[in-house]
Amino acid sequence: MLYYSLNHQSPKVTFAEAAVRGQAPDKGLYFPEHIPQLPKGFIKNIRSYSKEELGFIVMKPYIGESIPDDVLKQIVAETINFDFPLVKVTDDIYSLELFHGPTLAFKDVGARFMSRCLGYFNRHAYHHTTVLVATSGDTGGAVANGFLGVDGVEVIILYPSGKVSPIQELQLTTCGQNITALEVQGNFDDCQAIVKQAFMDADLMGKLSLTSANSINVARWLPQQLYYFFAYRQWQQEHPPVICVPSGNFGNICAGLVAHLSGLPVKHFIAACNANDAVPEFLKTGNYQSKQAVATISNAMDVGNPSNFVRILELFNNELPALQNVLSSYSIDDATTAATIKNVYEQHNYMLDPHGAVAYYALNQYLNSRAHLNSPSEPVPIHREAGGGIFLETAHPVKFPDTVEEATNTKIPFPESVQYLQGKEKKSIVMPASFEAFKEWLMKR
Ligand SMILES: *Cc1c(COP(=O)(O)O)cnc(C)c1O
């Protein structure tokens, strides 16, 4: 399998090269030459495979010859060595819980897979690679945890001071070893701007072998397909599920669409957004307008110009009607999100995080609206869309304690798996929100 740049001005590369580079030299995103089709009988027999076998079968065509089979099997097994349970919330709505990994958010899978791939590509340590990553909270922890102790790779995380939750900050700043946390006196956009500028800076690029661990990297993007297979394996209903994904940079849902185009049965996809509504607006009007990100309580989705959306367009040959057949999108405001956390907790005894709440609400709304479409002569919906659906619960509520505890009036217990963080000492380097300051610091190291 080769990967081409969506800007079409750079040569095709292998998986290994795409993963090491992050972005093509022409600044385009890498995209697989074709979408491999699942082996015959795979879906019918999906329950007969272990999740490790399933992960290997799905990922192998994308990796090609870049990694030998025995190493890839090991990488996949280490990447997914925790649970991905599908939990019933209402009669027809299920939660796919993706927060059982080490940093309590779904980004663990992409970060663990990518770090192990880079570790393999760097196994002779000919090069020393520096990974730069900007985070609004979850990415940094997942990347730090995934790369901790990987030989030949140094990770520098830029996070906005005071704008991540206490657990997130501990996850970012207490690793030590090859992980350095920069506490930037600005917002997430400032962090991202510094990282972007670093990749365009000749001095830095000349001195260091820099790569990015943001979701544009194919090694972070593609393994996210596995969530959708794990969901389907646990789905007991007759009809394929509607799947709703809380979306920010649209990497996760784009991976789901890839899984579907390779043969995974999904009735419909929904991209649930907060007030950052570039994609919902596009699907409604056909007009794409990138916007300034606005801050919300589901802050991991505060993205004004989602970087993976070009990949979704490519999957559908830029044909809007074809895309609309498969994908709907909703924008949900903060008041509705908080009310959803409260209502679902009171009525169904299930604690959502703000991102999962956006997705729950969008899915519920879609199931109702479909009922209306199914019987256009009826003035109000009488039956919901048959079969029901799944939303992706992308983070543990304890990562967003202020919002969730206020909405539910309940103290969230600190999960056992992160209790080791309590009492650890934060180590960060405070930095003004200025590229010049960052560059000077990095050049001097
Ligand atoms: C990153 C993140 C998202 C958004 O995922 P994308 O792949 O960027 O669309 C949603 N929820 C949580 C909790 C996240 O950390």
The ligand as an SDF file (V2000), in Angstrom:
LIG
                    3D

 15 15  0  0  0  0  0  0  0  0999 V2000
   -9.9490   14.4900   20.5080 C   0  0  0  0  0  0  0  0  0  0  0  0
  -11.2910   14.2360   21.1130 C   0  0  0  0  0  0  0  0  0  0  0  0
  -12.4700   14.2570   20.3290 C   0  0  0  0  0  0  0  0  0  0  0  0
  -12.4690   14.6280   18.8630 C   0  0  0  0  0  0  0  0  0  0  0  0
  -11.9200   13.6040   18.0460 O   0  0  0  0  0  0  0  0  0  0  0  0
  -11.5020   13.9520   16.5400 P   0  0  0  0  0  0  0  0  0  0  0  0
  -10.8960   12.6940   16.0310 O   0  0  0  0  0  0  0  0  0  0  0  0
  -10.5280   15.0800   16.6100 O   0  0  0  0  0  0  0  0  0  0  0  0
  -12.7430   14.3260   15.8090 O   0  0  0  0  0  0  0  0  0  0  0  0
  -13.6730   13.9300   20.9420 C   0  0  0  0  0  0  0  0  0  0  0  0
  -13.7390   13.6380   22.2530 N   0  0  0  0  0  0  0  0  0  0  0  0
  -12.6350   13.6170   23.0380 C   0  0  0  0  0  0  0  0  0  0  0  0
  -12.7940   13.3220   24.4840 C   0  0  0  0  0  0  0  0  0  0  0  0
  -11.3810   13.9210   22.5020 C   0  0  0  0  0  0  0  0  0  0  0  0
  -10.3000   13.9010   23.2930 O   0  0  0  0  0  0  0  0  0  0  0  0
  1  2  1  0
  2  3  1  0
  2 14  2  0
  3  4  1  0
  3 10  2  0
  4  5  1  0
  5  6  1  0
  6  7  2  0
  6  8  1  0
  6  9  1  0
 10 11  1  0
 11 12  2  0
 12 13  1  0
 12 14  1  0
 14 15  1  0
M  END
$$$$
